[in-house]
Structures are given as structure tokens and as C-alpha cells.
Amino acid sequence: MILSAPAAMIGPLRGKEVSDGDKGPAMTVRELLNHQIAQLTTSERKIAGVLLADYPYAGLLPIQELAGSARVSPASATRFVSKLGFAGYQEFQRSLIGELQKRDLSPRELKLTEVPPPEGAPFFHDYAHRMSRTLAALVQAVPDAQVEMVAQLLADPSRQIFLRGGRITDTLARLLSVHLRQIRDKVHHLPDDPEYWPEAVLRMRKQDVVVLFDLRRYDPRLALLAEQIAAERQAVIVLISDTWLSPIAAQATHAFPLPIDLGTAWDTHVSLLTLIEALIVRVSRADWRATSRRLEGWDRLRAQIDPTSQPLHRTEPANKGPAP
């Protein structure tokens, strides 16, 4: 799996939980590992490999079992957690348990830890400021190289594209699928009824791309779907998730752990929307002539079907002007 860079580079580099209006959420253990991987010894990298292969559950084993799975000594495991910034193995495990708890927090539970605006600060100004910090964290979380790789996959006309999200995030999957359909063909949004998902899975080929959206309070149906796809079709799975990462990450070729925590009762989707819009623009530019022709045909047919409609796009002739 190709995992993007740490999703919360703002704040101290340590494993203890930190969350306030200015510093943002603390790094998860996975993010700490990604950040420090180059500084780890050979033994410590073995431990990291075992931990990431079954994250975070491998880290909840007794230290002797974790070390045994990595074929290193318990002393090496102790040095490993110390290098990540933890006072000991118990603190390391408490951090992992805290991550598991955060995966399932509802707005009612998030309200209990809400960070109020500074005294006297207008609500909207404070909220917009939180958004700007989230977007700054997004820039750190998503490498350009990974966006380029995923955009190339989505732009490849030989590949079919399948998309699906969870109870809330399927709205975002639909947004991406609607725009991709206007840019290229072979784009399929999986229907709401899982009864029809097997038909889509049976159409998938190894070179096809499956984009799945899943945020905390993860949808178990999507995890099972990803397991089936990985086992039976070996299609490329792209996961768009949050800092704590959906269980789908175990089957994903590319995973985007995006910042969503604003310190309010409601998580934000601004990071996901920004990534979606960036992918739409990048895919459209991959072959602008083909994109322009398809948009022109789309508007022409739409006007014929519904003469009262207005064109969705203003298109230029395919042989004029540079790509936008």
C-alpha cells in the first residue's frame, strides 16, 4: 500500500494526545512511524512492519509477543516505542487504544471535547480559521507524487473506474463520479443496495480502479467489499479516509489519511472536497482534447433530451487553445 505522508504535521512530534484550537490533532502512531521510518534501525523496522501489517491491533499484544512476531528482542521493542516519543510500552498502547476509540466517536461524543472559540471571537471567523489550518495540514498530508499517480490511474481510458462511499461519504463519491463521467467513459457508481454490488465486482478486472470513501464510524460493508475485491479481482483500490484510516487500508494500493478534526462536534469534509476537486482538474487535463470533445457531446445530447436545459459547460473547439 502507498500511504500518504503524515496527516497532521502541525504540533509536537510525539505520541501523546494533543488537541487544541491552534495545534490541531496529535499524530497517530502510524503517522509517527511514517515520519521516523528513515531513522529506525533494522530491528526497529521489523517491528514497524509487523505493526503496520495489522495496525493497530499488533501493537496491543504483550511486548514479548510483538517482539517475537518481529523476531527481535523485547529490549528492541522498548527502544522502538521510546524512539517514537513514548515513555514506555503502556503509554504506547494507551495511544493506540485512544485511536481505536476515536474511530467510533459520534457528534454527541465529540461535543464533550469540543474546543470553543477564543472569548469574544466571532464564530464564523474562528471556524474559517480552523478550516485554513486543516487545509495547511492537508498540504503536508498529501504528496504531489501520490496525487499524480492516482490521477494517472483515473485518467487511463483502458481502466474502468468504480466508486462507492459510506452512509455520509457516498455523497462525496457521487460528486467525483458525476464529474469523471463527464470527462471519460467506463465510470460506475455502485448502487445504494448492496444486493447489486456483486454484479459490479464481477465486472472488475485487475487493471481497474476502485475508489472507496470511508470516514470514522466506518462502514463494515465497505470493508467486506474491499476484501472481496482484493481476494477475487485484484483491482487497484484507492482509499480516501481520515487520520485514523478505515480498515480498508489493509487492502488499498493507495490510501489518503486526510485531516477532518476541527475540534467541534462535527468533522469537516473540506480536505476530501479539496482532494476531489484537484483530481477532477488533473484528470481533465490529462487529455484535454478528449475531455473537450466529451463535454461538447454531453451538452449537445443533454440539450436534445431536455430543450429547456442550459449547457453545463462552456467548451472550446478541441483544436483551439491550450489545456486549462
C-alpha positions as a printed NumPy array, in Angstrom:
array([[  0.   ,   0.   ,   0.   ],
       [  1.187,   3.51 ,  -0.785],
       [  0.309,   5.684,   2.183],
       [  0.478,   9.441,   2.003],
       [  2.625,  11.415,   4.417],
       [  1.549,  12.2  ,   7.997],
       [ -1.828,  13.851,   8.053],
       [ -1.112,  16.151,  10.973],
       [  2.319,  17.723,  10.784],
       [  1.177,  20.621,  12.908],
       [  2.054,  20.293,  16.582],
       [  4.73 ,  18.438,  18.562],
       [  6.323,  15.241,  17.271],
       [  5.272,  12.855,  19.988],
       [  2.68 ,  10.22 ,  20.69 ],
       [  0.718,  11.864,  23.482],
       [ -2.704,  13.162,  22.607],
       [ -2.729,  16.872,  21.798],
       [ -5.772,  18.718,  20.538],
       [ -6.449,  22.42 ,  20.779],
       [ -7.627,  25.211,  18.59 ],
       [ -4.129,  26.156,  17.404],
       [ -2.084,  22.984,  17.306],
       [ -4.611,  20.632,  15.792],
       [ -4.787,  16.864,  16.449],
       [ -1.766,  14.893,  17.589],
       [ -0.024,  12.471,  15.28 ],
       [ -1.226,   8.905,  15.316],
       [  1.286,   6.115,  15.866],
       [  1.078,   5.3  ,  12.153],
       [  1.979,   8.903,  11.294],
       [  4.872,   8.874,  13.74 ],
       [  6.163,   5.721,  12.059],
       [  5.925,   7.239,   8.6  ],
       [  7.7  ,  10.353,   9.818],
       [ 10.535,   8.489,  11.567],
       [ 10.978,   5.465,   9.298],
       [ 14.319,   6.685,   7.952],
       [ 15.724,   6.94 ,  11.491],
       [ 14.749,   3.41 ,  12.55 ],
       [ 17.296,   0.611,  12.883],
       [ 16.896,  -2.706,  11.066],
       [ 15.321,  -4.322,  14.142],
       [ 13.002,  -1.374,  14.652],
       [ 11.897,  -1.521,  11.013],
       [ 10.976,  -5.162,  11.519],
       [  8.755,  -4.125,  14.422],
       [  7.255,  -1.345,  12.315],
       [  6.488,  -3.842,   9.553],
       [  4.669,  -6.177,  11.954],
       [  2.745,  -3.267,  13.456],
       [  1.673,  -1.803,  10.109],
       [  0.694,  -5.217,   8.738],
       [ -2.037,  -5.487,  11.408],
       [ -2.473,  -1.916,  12.56 ],
       [ -3.248,  -1.057,  15.311],
       [ -4.044,  -4.471,  16.777],
       [ -0.492,  -5.842,  16.626],
       [  0.55 ,  -3.059,  18.975],
       [ -1.989,  -4.197,  21.57 ],
       [ -0.215,  -7.525,  22.03 ],
       [  2.123,  -8.008,  25.017],
       [  5.562,  -6.654,  24.225],
       [  7.048, -10.16 ,  24.192],
       [  4.566, -11.271,  21.504],
       [  5.141,  -8.184,  19.353],
       [  8.897,  -8.672,  19.591],
       [  8.539, -12.388,  18.839],
       [  6.455, -11.702,  15.733],
       [  9.198,  -9.359,  14.501],
       [ 11.942, -11.792,  15.583],
       [ 13.663,  -9.181,  17.718],
       [ 14.248,  -8.873,  21.437],
       [ 11.773,  -7.201,  23.851],
       [ 14.527,  -4.661,  24.539],
       [ 14.449,  -3.665,  20.862],
       [ 10.678,  -3.163,  21.115],
       [ 11.178,  -0.965,  24.172],
       [ 13.709,   1.183,  22.311],
       [ 11.315,   1.315,  19.36 ],
       [  8.445,   2.87 ,  21.33 ],
       [ 10.887,   5.206,  23.084],
       [ 12.15 ,   6.471,  19.737],
       [  8.555,   7.283,  18.787],
       [  8.335,   9.55 ,  21.839],
       [  6.519,   7.342,  24.348],
       [  7.594,   6.967,  27.972],
       [  7.003,   3.227,  27.807],
       [  5.064,   0.398,  26.202],
       [  1.954,   1.063,  28.299],
       [  1.775,   4.657,  27.089],
       [  2.29 ,   3.418,  23.524],
       [ -0.643,   1.011,  23.915],
       [ -2.832,   3.69 ,  25.529],
       [ -2.254,   5.842,  22.462],
       [ -3.347,   3.002,  20.162],
       [ -6.427,   2.371,  22.29 ],
       [ -7.217,   6.085,  22.085],
       [ -7.025,   5.884,  18.29 ],
       [ -9.454,   2.977,  18.255],
       [-11.862,   4.938,  20.424],
       [-11.627,   7.988,  18.15 ],
       [-12.579,   5.859,  15.148],
       [-16.094,   5.455,  16.538],
       [-16.813,   8.886,  18.021],
       [-20.218,  10.346,  17.163],
       [-21.04 ,  14.089,  17.112],
       [-22.565,  13.69 ,  20.588],
       [-19.289,  12.311,  21.906],
       [-17.154,  14.843,  20.035],
       [-19.241,  17.606,  21.606],
       [-17.83 ,  16.622,  25.015],
       [-14.301,  17.54 ,  23.894],
       [-15.23 ,  20.491,  21.678],
       [-12.756,  23.37 ,  21.706],
       [-14.742,  26.638,  21.939],
       [-13.694,  29.783,  20.061],
       [-11.492,  32.223,  21.974],
       [-13.511,  34.545,  24.175],
       [-15.065,  37.29 ,  22.102],
       [-14.056,  35.786,  18.752],
       [-16.823,  35.732,  16.103],
       [-17.936,  32.162,  15.469],
       [-17.582,  32.227,  11.692],
       [-14.127,  33.845,  11.728],
       [-12.9  ,  31.229,  14.193],
       [-14.46 ,  28.437,  12.125],
       [-12.855,  29.679,   8.911],
       [ -9.509,  29.915,  10.729],
       [ -9.858,  26.277,  11.762],
       [-10.576,  25.392,   8.147],
       [ -7.418,  27.162,   6.994],
       [ -5.348,  25.16 ,   9.492],
       [ -6.973,  21.965,   8.227],
       [ -6.042,  22.832,   4.645],
       [ -2.479,  23.582,   5.763],
       [ -2.367,  20.113,   7.344],
       [ -3.767,  18.665,   4.11 ],
       [ -0.822,  20.035,   2.14 ],
       [  1.504,  18.143,   4.49 ],
       [ -0.635,  15.006,   4.373],
       [ -0.867,  14.515,   0.613],
       [  2.303,  14.337,  -1.505],
       [  2.049,  15.646,  -5.059],
       [  3.544,  12.382,  -6.327],
       [  0.682,  10.346,  -4.881],
       [ -1.947,  12.659,  -6.365],
       [ -0.229,  12.328,  -9.747],
       [ -0.184,   8.521,  -9.538],
       [ -3.875,   8.314,  -8.645],
       [ -4.817,  10.915, -11.275],
       [ -2.983,   8.88 , -13.925],
       [ -4.934,   5.797, -12.891],
       [ -8.247,   7.665, -13.087],
       [ -7.35 ,   9.193, -16.454],
       [ -6.297,   5.922, -18.099],
       [ -9.068,   5.173, -20.651],
       [ -8.264,   1.45 , -20.613],
       [ -9.319,   1.185, -16.955],
       [-12.842,   1.035, -15.585],
       [-13.482,   3.222, -12.537],
       [-15.795,   2.097,  -9.717],
       [-16.757,   4.345,  -6.79 ],
       [-18.619,   3.97 ,  -3.523],
       [-18.791,   5.665,  -0.129],
       [-20.395,   5.102,   3.236],
       [-23.592,   6.435,   4.766],
       [-22.422,  10.063,   4.597],
       [-19.361,   9.889,   2.354],
       [-21.203,   8.377,  -0.593],
       [-22.315,  11.935,  -1.363],
       [-18.641,  12.705,  -1.991],
       [-18.189,   9.552,  -4.067],
       [-21.154,  10.644,  -6.19 ],
       [-19.628,  14.097,  -6.665],
       [-16.419,  12.58 ,  -8.009],
       [-18.26 ,  10.038, -10.162],
       [-20.524,  12.68 , -11.766],
       [-17.542,  14.76 , -12.857],
       [-15.478,  11.783, -14.003],
       [-18.4  ,  10.614, -16.164],
       [-18.377,  13.974, -17.927],
       [-14.623,  13.665, -18.54 ],
       [-14.36 ,   9.991, -19.578],
       [-16.334,   6.783, -20.028],
       [-16.3  ,   3.499, -18.073],
       [-17.16 ,   5.187, -14.752],
       [-19.517,   3.242, -12.482],
       [-21.004,   4.326,  -9.164],
       [-22.06 ,   1.325,  -7.092],
       [-25.793,   1.48 ,  -6.209],
       [-27.163,   2.002,  -2.71 ],
       [-28.453,  -1.565,  -2.421],
       [-25.53 ,  -3.961,  -1.671],
       [-27.605,  -6.689,  -3.34 ],
       [-26.328,  -5.322,  -6.667],
       [-22.671,  -4.945,  -5.668],
       [-21.676,  -8.483,  -6.773],
       [-22.589,  -7.577, -10.36 ],
       [-20.098,  -4.685, -10.253],
       [-17.432,  -6.844,  -8.618],
       [-17.81 ,  -9.484, -11.33 ],
       [-17.128,  -6.798, -13.967],
       [-13.911,  -5.658, -12.3  ],
       [-10.563,  -6.575, -13.845],
       [ -7.093,  -6.47 , -12.342],
       [ -6.232,  -3.151, -14.041],
       [ -9.452,  -1.404, -12.95 ],
       [ -9.625,   1.19 , -10.168],
       [-11.994,   1.166,  -7.185],
       [-12.259,   4.427,  -5.205],
       [-13.75 ,   3.982,  -1.736],
       [-14.599,   6.773,   0.726],
       [-14.799,   5.833,   4.403],
       [-14.545,   8.085,   7.485],
       [-14.66 ,   7.239,  11.175],
       [-17.629,   5.216,  12.312],
       [-16.5  ,   3.184,   9.328],
       [-18.944,   1.246,   7.177],
       [-18.324,  -2.502,   7.712],
       [-19.959,  -3.284,   4.354],
       [-17.232,  -1.342,   2.549],
       [-14.517,  -3.242,   4.408],
       [-16.073,  -6.551,   3.354],
       [-16.435,  -5.267,  -0.208],
       [-12.741,  -4.309,  -0.3  ],
       [-11.766,  -7.762,   0.997],
       [-13.793,  -9.419,  -1.775],
       [-12.309,  -7.184,  -4.458],
       [ -8.754,  -7.789,  -3.246],
       [ -9.238, -11.547,  -2.984],
       [-11.201, -12.22 ,  -6.176],
       [-10.495,  -9.408,  -8.651],
       [ -7.161,  -7.846,  -7.527],
       [ -8.32 ,  -4.423,  -8.759],
       [ -6.472,  -1.283,  -7.637],
       [ -8.175,   0.099,  -4.521],
       [ -7.842,   3.799,  -3.685],
       [ -8.982,   4.681,  -0.164],
       [ -9.935,   8.229,   0.806],
       [-10.233,   8.252,   4.585],
       [ -9.309,  10.136,   7.742],
       [ -6.27 ,  10.343,  10.009],
       [ -7.173,   7.098,  11.773],
       [ -7.679,   5.223,   8.487],
       [-10.529,   2.902,   7.656],
       [ -9.856,  -0.861,   7.895],
       [ -9.994,  -0.786,   4.082],
       [ -6.368,   0.434,   4.239],
       [ -5.298,  -3.212,   4.603],
       [ -6.471,  -3.874,   1.031],
       [ -5.717,  -0.467,  -0.506],
       [ -2.967,   0.213,  -3.036],
       [ -3.208,   3.942,  -2.306],
       [ -4.547,   5.428,   0.935],
       [ -5.141,   9.084,   1.769],
       [ -5.403,   9.715,   5.557],
       [ -6.901,  13.214,   5.495],
       [ -7.378,  15.632,   8.418],
       [-11.043,  16.023,   9.384],
       [-10.991,  17.068,  13.069],
       [-11.831,  20.74 ,  13.702],
       [-12.229,  20.489,  17.454],
       [-16.014,  20.767,  17.027],
       [-18.857,  18.283,  17.308],
       [-18.809,  17.844,  13.53 ],
       [-15.925,  16.634,  11.406],
       [-15.122,  18.61 ,   8.272],
       [-15.081,  17.288,   4.705],
       [-13.097,  20.227,   3.339],
       [ -9.96 ,  18.091,   2.907],
       [-11.865,  15.446,   0.964],
       [-13.546,  18.048,  -1.236],
       [-10.221,  19.697,  -1.963],
       [ -8.673,  16.376,  -2.989],
       [-11.718,  15.506,  -5.117],
       [-11.64 ,  18.829,  -6.962],
       [ -7.888,  18.584,  -7.508],
       [ -8.3  ,  15.099,  -9.013],
       [-11.128,  16.286, -11.279],
       [ -8.98 ,  19.123, -12.669],
       [ -5.887,  16.927, -13.016],
       [ -7.74 ,  14.103, -14.781],
       [ -9.429,  16.535, -17.175],
       [ -6.016,  17.918, -18.164],
       [ -4.518,  14.509, -18.9  ],
       [ -6.095,  14.596, -22.38 ],
       [ -7.88 ,  17.909, -22.723],
       [ -8.823,  17.315, -26.36 ],
       [-10.707,  14.161, -25.407],
       [-12.24 ,  15.898, -22.378],
       [-13.408,  18.82 , -24.508],
       [-14.97 ,  16.544, -27.115],
       [-16.839,  14.588, -24.46 ],
       [-18.12 ,  17.743, -22.72 ],
       [-19.288,  19.118, -26.06 ],
       [-21.119,  15.886, -26.874],
       [-22.555,  15.719, -23.362],
       [-24.047,  19.218, -23.637],
       [-25.362,  18.563, -27.16 ],
       [-27.177,  15.382, -26.142],
       [-28.44 ,  16.944, -22.931],
       [-29.958,  19.838, -24.897],
       [-31.654,  17.384, -27.273],
       [-33.121,  15.363, -24.407],
       [-34.221,  18.448, -22.484],
       [-34.527,  21.5  , -24.757],
       [-35.176,  23.776, -21.759],
       [-31.839,  22.934, -20.138],
       [-28.802,  25.172, -20.171],
       [-25.35 ,  23.806, -21.093],
       [-23.404,  22.527, -18.092],
       [-20.138,  23.602, -19.67 ],
       [-18.675,  26.221, -21.927],
       [-16.428,  24.264, -24.247],
       [-13.837,  25.392, -26.749],
       [-13.248,  23.585, -30.045],
       [-10.927,  20.639, -29.458],
       [ -8.271,  22.071, -31.78 ],
       [ -8.087,  25.545, -30.244],
       [ -6.343,  26.843, -27.201],
       [ -4.076,  25.213, -24.665],
       [ -5.276,  22.946, -21.926],
       [ -6.64 ,  24.926, -18.973]])
